Amino acid sequence: MSTPTIAVAPLSTVETPSRRKRKQPLRSALIFLSMVLIAIVMLYPFYFMVDTSLQSNDQFLHGGGHSLDSWSSLNSALPWGRQMVNSGIVCAFAIVVILIVSSLAGFSFAKLQFRMSTFVLLGVVAAMLIPVQSIIIPVYVNVAHLHLLNTYVGAVIVYAALGTPFATFLMTAYYRSIPDDVIEAGIIDGLSYSKVFLRVALPLSVPALITITVLQFIQIWDDLLVGLLFLQNPEQRTITVALGALAAGRTTDVPVLMAGSIMSAVPAIAVYLVFQRFLINGLTAGIGK
């Protein structure tokens, strides 16, 4: 009767604690160098914008020197104050509509049972996959028939329609992460579904609402296509559309354009930096469901 043999790995292939300690500094150094490289690639456009904005057009074309001429002539070339107000108005009203519709729809899909709810939710998700460019012409025709071209209302409706599918999907995932026992406890206490939504579910969904607000603000603020088509009146232009019109001129003052781009980027960057800690919680909500 043969005795069983035990295979022993060679000592050279066994990873000892000392080898792990030697690998950790090398791994950390590679990660650090990768992060530095990515940071350089990501931050260089901002450096170019700032450096170019601190030059006159002659200095930019011929090289050398810095000045504040582009900033002093920014307001005459681009009434950025009024246009940023226009962008703020469109963003604010569109986000309010998106939050109201998506929170109600998300709660309904997650906690209420009705026929064909799964297929309706799949339709909402499918709407996220449709490219904007493929539907922008029929949307333009419909808005024109409603006589809402060159109005804030038309732009708000279009932005809200484009942003609601993703927001509904996110709110549905978030409400599914709320235990059903919490909703049932409210019903047992005599609350209707509407009051459970307002008093229980909605306060618990603040992180998801903030996430939607930040993402939609950045998306709408930086959008060019919808603003260019539906807000063609110079008095109603958003800051992004105004920058596009300035860049499309026969002669472009690049330093002034960079100065305006910096002013346009500041609100979106500020909103992201202030609310970034809510983004991960909101985006990963309901991932286990």
Summary of the structure (lengths in Angstrom):
residues: 289
radius of gyration: 26.6
end to end distance: 54.9
largest distance: 99.0
contacts: 815
relative contact order: 0.13
helix: 77%
strand: 0%
